Amino acid sequence: MIVGLTGGIATGKSTLSRLMANLGFPIIDADVAARQVVEPGTPGLAMIVDVFSPDILTSTGELDRPKLGEIIF
């Protein structure tokens, strides 16, 4: 069985995830995974830079999410 957990801010998603993890259920946090694939030095970040230019990086080489958001939205 696969269960997806969604909800707005402050609805208890993190609390329920911790409870489920404590019971032995494997947890995949999409927010964590989305950040991991764009860490400095990853192929994911390199692909984004290829499309949007190095201008979407911070001075430390991390993805500047607000700047990228301005371009996309």
Summary of the structure (lengths in Angstrom):
residues: 73
radius of gyration: 16.0
end to end distance: 35.7
largest distance: 44.2
contacts: 123
relative contact order: 0.08
helix: 52%
strand: 3%
